[in-house]
């Protein structure tokens, strides 16, 4: 039996959301309903439905008779996400110790995947592997409520991760080095070292996202 085609509004939603998250549609882009409808091959009605969903998620702002503006990542959003990540990940990196062989193998595989994506010039893939590395630690901590909270940051994290890599692509290798250090600390059972490295890593990402004029920017 052939697979059923997703409803038109879902197809538009996925197309636009993916394009916003991977920065095909960067912040400040004005999306026109007719152009989106033509690109996806649907009428304008499902386009409006999809754009309303994305506005509710905080990715777009609709302007009647003009289109939808892709919202840039704001300074407030950056600060909120960085603060939440620090709270969750510092806690999680201690809870996973002593780290299981399964977790260590998973982190090593994700680190290798991130390196391969960077070597291939696939910044979006590298951002996804980066996010999966951190999520694996949070999931292994065993607190499902915290994991669900962390999952709700997924889209914002992925979008910000891609933004960092586009703004400062030379720092991608430093992210990999950070992950290697975190993995090494977990292998050694060094809770204080792992927590410190997580704090430095996430803090650096926040600084880069705030832009080159930040007093903390390297």
N, C-alpha and C positions, 0 to 999 in steps of 0.2 A: 504494500500500500504506500503510495507516495506521501511524503511529509506535507502536512497542511501549511499553507502560507500564513504567516502571522497577520493579524488585522493591520489595515493600512496605518492607523494611528501608532501602533506599536513599531512598525517599520520606520516611520518617520522619527519617532522618539529615539530609537536606537541609533539611527543614522546621525541625528543632530547631537545627541549626547556624546557619542563616540568622537565626533568631530570637535566638540568643545573640550573634551578631556585630553585629546591628543594634540590640541592646539592647531588643528586644521582651521578651526574658527577661533582665533585668539580673542582675548578680552578686548572689547571695543568694537567688534565686528557687528554690523547691522545685518540681520538675516531678513530676507524678503520671502514672504509666503509663497509667491508664485515660483520663485527660483528653487525653493526647497521641494515644492510639489513636482516640478519638472524633473529634478534630480532623482527623486525617489520613484516617480511614476505614479503619483496619486493625485486626487483632487485637493482643493484647498481646505476642505472641512477637516480631514484627519490631521492636516498640518497644524491647524489652530488647536486641536485637541492635544497634540503632542507638545506644542509650545507652552500651553497652559500648565501641563505637568512639569515641564522643565523650569517654568517660572516659580512654581510651588517649591521646587527643590533648590531655588536660589541661584540657578545658573544663568537665567535670562531675566530681562525685564521687557514686558510687552508695551508697545506704543501703538494705539489704534491707528489704522490706515497708514502706518509707517513700517512696522515690522517688529522684530525682537532684537534687543541689544544683548550681546554676550557680555555678562558682567565680569570685569577684571577681578582678580583675587585681591581683596581689600587687606589693608594693614590689620584691621580688627580680626578678620578671619584667620590671617596668618598667626597672630598672637594667640587666638583661642585654640587653634589646632596644635600649635607647638606646646602650649601649656598642658593640654589634655594628653598629648603624646608623652610628655615627660612624666606626668603623674602615673599613667598606665604602664609605660615601658620600664621605668625604673623599678616599679613594684614587680613586674613580671620577670625581669631578668634575675631577680633574687629568688623568686618562687620556683623557677625551673631547676635550680641547683639542688642536688647534683644532677646535671643534665643527662638525659637518657641517650644511649647510642643512636636511637632513631631520630631524635631531635638534632643531634650533632651531624648526622649524615644528611638530613634534610637541609640544614643550614649550609653545609659544604656544597651541596648540589645547587642551591640557589645562588651561592656566591660564584660558582663556576658559570652558571647561566647568565648572571649579570655581566661577568667578564666577557663572555662570548658575544653578548648583545652589544657591548661597547666596542669590541673589536670589529663587529660588523656594521657599526654606525647606526644601530637600532636603539635610539634613545628612549622611545616609548617602551620597547621591550625591557630595557635596562631599568626604567622606572617601575615597571610592573614587578620585576624580580626583586627590586629594592623593597618595595612594599610587602611582597610575600615573605621576604626574609624577616622583617620585623613582626609580621602577623604570626609567623610560625612560633616565635618566642611567646607572644601573648597567648596564643591558643594553648601552648604547652603548659602555661601556668595553671590551667584548669579552672579558672573562674569564668563561667559562661556569661555572666552578666557583663563583666569587663570586656570579654571578647565581643559581645554584641555591640557594646558601646564603641569599641574600636572599629568594628565593621562599618558602623554608620559614618565613620570618617573616610571610608574607602575612596569615594569619588574625589573628595577634596585633597586627600593625600596623593592620589595618582596625578591629578591635575597640577598640584604644586610640585611634585617630583619632576614632571616633564618640564615645568617652567624653569626650575633650577638648572636642569641640564641644558636647556636652550640658552639661558642667560649666561651661565658660566660653564660651558662644556668641558673646560680643562679641569674642573673640580670633580668630574665623574670618577676619575681614578682615585681621588682622595676618599670618596664615598666607599669605594671597594676596599680601600685600605682600612677604613673605619670598621667595616663589616668583618674583615679578616681579624682585626684586633678583638672585636666582641666575641667572635667564635673562639679565638685562642683563649680568652679569659674564661669562657664557659667550659672549654675542655680542661682547663687547669683548676676549675672550681673556685675561681677568684671572684667572689660576689662584689666586693668593693671596686675592683678593677672594671668589671663588666658594667656596673651601674655608672661609674665615672665616664667610661667610654660612650655609653648610650647618651648621657647628658651632653657631652661634648659634640657628638654627632648630630643630635637633634637641634641643639643650640646653633650649630654652624648652618644648618639648613634654614633656620629661621632668619639668621643674619643675611644670608644670600637672598632670600625672598624679599627682605625689606629693601634690598637694592644697594647699589654701589656707594650711595651717599651715607649709608649707615656708619656711625662711628666705629662699629665693631667689625665692619667688612674688611676682609683680608686684602 
